[in-house]
Amino acid sequence: MPRPKSILWVDDEIDGLAAHRRFLEAQGFAIEQAAHGDDALALLRRRPYSVVLLDEQMPGRRGLELLAEIRAIDPAMPVVMVTQSEDEGTLRDAIGLEVADYLVKPVQPRQVLSVVTRLLEGDRIRQQRLARDFVTRFRELEGRRGGALGWREWIELVAELAQWEVRLAGAQEPGLSEALRNLQHSLRKDFATYVTREYPRWLADPEGDRPPLSVDVGAEFLVPLFKSTSRVLLLVIDCLRLDQWEVLRDLVTPLFEVEESHYFSILPTATPFARNSIFSGLFPMEIAARHPSWWGHASDEESLNAHEAELLTEQLAELVGRPVPVRYEKLFTAADGADLLRRLPAHLAQDGVTALVFNFIDQLTHGRSESAILYEVARDDAALRGVTRTWFERSPVLAALQEAERRGVTVLVTTDHGSIHCETPATVYAKRDATANLRYKFGEDLRAEDPEAAIAVPDLKAWGLPGMGLGVRLLLATGDRFFVYPTKLREYQARYRGSFLHGGVTPEEMILPVALLTPRGRRAAPVGGGARGSGGIAG
């Protein structure tokens, strides 16, 4: 192992660097010097160093020529190029060879100290600052537990917690991450209480003070954008949580200016209900009344999402006041993506709305319970974020965004619901015909053994849902619970504990991102707003 903060300085004018050496040694660095490249390589073979300061212009081999041999000895060695030349070609060569930094002579001792400190201690310094900032902010966030938060405050709080979750995981701060998880866990109970009280009121008074819901995505975000640009790409990534969007944003920002907002998913937070509401602008009860042949039984989830293109076409025509061309595609597999990318340029060349639905993340969360491999690669929240980012980097979603940016097409990115990492089984009692979902159930005489484990909804219409027969009620799971029957308790516990599920009432499932992506160099008019604006494109 290298000694703490050890530097090898390679320079044929080494005698002229005595002042630099004394200054760095006073800062706690151990300095060794070499006047020639061969001497430097011999020293590196004997022992490792923390960093190499390498003069570019020396007798014999240039510094750039030594890089390959230095890397062969220690591939992880940070090398700082020090040169008298300001030639652009030398700078480009150094960047191409991935030097850690680049200094032009004459250099001051504090310049060298700044570069070396950043390379050797930057991660630790940033980690310490992050920890201090979080501890200070955590006290304030924890003080909001049990408080009377409105929907705007809930959005701000949950969005900030998602940011901290990603930052602490990246900094490998397990103790602080655990404190954050405990806070999130306790807030879920407050959130369930809040939704139980407020959700029926939002539906009963749609013009009152309420958040944007799934039914508002078209009117508040999509239509204003279409009216200002005439060509819009709508991307709906099924089952994308706020923390997952956090790790995708930096892959998008090189292509687009990003303006963000949030909305609340309708309940249940499941694709047949939430995504249909996005595309229709209607609650499930209204869809069933308007198109009874399109709305089957709640357990038949595949058939319930069979008419999204027709629903979107109908909604846009009503909101815009004339027919709007809609090109709709739903993608499940890699082959679907390849086919789409061949058609996409023609789609984006035309006025109207191109709507693409990507089901990978939803398939991942569903399939994880059935596959040991998927379970391992998405073991927890951080791992799920990692898998999401890896997929996105090579996905047809990113390829579609790149095509939209090339063609100057503005994009609206959102999702239909999130998911929650479920660890706690909750026993429910039901008749045989109850639906099989693990976070929500419809059925007669449904009840949870622990009343705090679920929200019971006896009046489906008050929650925007079609009636399903006399005595049928809805149970919505709260916290990190999943429903199990007493007759199959051990089987369900073993099979679904640790799964990512959706359909219930948590911030992770309900509070969702929506982002306006404007190709760089082209600025779209702000969209969204009204009394329910929450900042960003909705504010």
Secondary structure, 3 states (H helix, E strand, C coil): CCCCCEEEEECCCHHHHHHHHHHHHHCCCEEEEECCHHHHHHHHHHCCCCEEEEECCCCCCCHHHHHHHHHHHCCCCCEEEEECCCCHHHHHHHHHCCCCEEEECCCCHHHHHHHHHHHHHHHHHHHHHHHHHHHHHHHHHHCCCCCCCCHHHHHHHHHHHHHHHHHHHHCCCHHHHHHHHHHHHHHHHHHHHHHHHHHHHHHHCCCCCCCCEHHHHHHHHHHHHHHHHCEEEEEEECCCCHHHHHHHHHHHCCCEEEEEEEEECCCCCCHHHHHHHHHHCCCHHHHHHHCHHHCCCCCCHHHHCCCHHHHHHHHHHHHHCCCCCEEEEEECCHHHHHHHHHHHHHHHCCCEEEEEEECHHHHHHHHCCCCHHHHHHCCCHHHHHHHHHHHHHCCHHHHHHHHHHHCCCEEEEECCCCCEEECEEEEEECCCCCCCCCCEEEEECCEECCHHHEEEECCHHHHCCCCCCCCEEEEEEECCEEEECHHHHHHHHHHHCCEEECCCECHHHHEEEEEEEEECCCCCCCCCCHHHCCCHHHC
